[in-house]
Amino acid sequence: MQGVHVLLPLLVLGLASSFASASDPSPLQDFCVAVKDSEIESALFVNGKFCKNPKDVTANDFFFSGLDKARDTSNRLGSNVTQLNVDKIAGLNTLGISLARIDYAPYGLNPPHIHPRGTEILVVVEGTLEVGFATSNQDENRLFTKVLNKGDVFVFPVGLIHFQFNRGHSNAVAFAGLSSQNAGVITIANSVFGSDPRINPDVLTKAFQVDKNIIDYLQKQFWVDNN
């Protein structure tokens, strides 16, 4: 029994450590506004950004204007994502949060993608969207999907493939909050068929269990980045 009492605190500590490392680290001061110094950034790499001297910080480091403006959706996907992460608002550095605006043309798609470092919560402010995410292999790749109207909210768990599709005849707009200053985006089609250099077609032919001509065709396409 004594061994159990010794192991239990270690187990709890290990679980707590794993949860803590699953999101951005907490700040150790009031703020850590990112330094935009190309010389420093080219010489050193850190997990995040260097901090500006707090005495040099201004209100503009926490500010962005223009998110009310509609974005251009005249690409092949019919969507446009405006990310407000630490690269756009330096004051987000170490705060573990960011924002995005997504514009959709009629029948526009924000294609299947993942955010490797952040959970997303999305609210529709205009139009109707069909949204969904698929779970991991261990959960048998179950699909959770919903049709959202103005004012509806949906959550996409961190690291799971998800999408949004404008089902309507008019434009749609949504805003998304993400639990990271830089949640990252991996668009599935772009990564699989548009990687540089290309993945060996034999690998993809076997993985997708289709004719190699289909893979060759897909790898020759121009894969749009809507971010």
Salt bridges, closest charged atoms under 4 A:
GLU41 OE2 - LYS49 NZ 3.96
ASP61 OD1 - LYS52 NZ 3.07
ASP68 OD2 - LYS69 NZ 3.39
ASP87 OD1 - LYS49 NZ 3.14
ASP103 OD2 - ARG101 NE 2.82
GLU120 OE1 - HIS115 NE2 2.93
GLU120 OE1 - HIS162 NE2 3.02
GLU130 OE1 - ARG167 NH1 3.68
ASP139 OD2 - ARG142 NE 2.89
ASP216 OD2 - LYS212 NZ 3.32
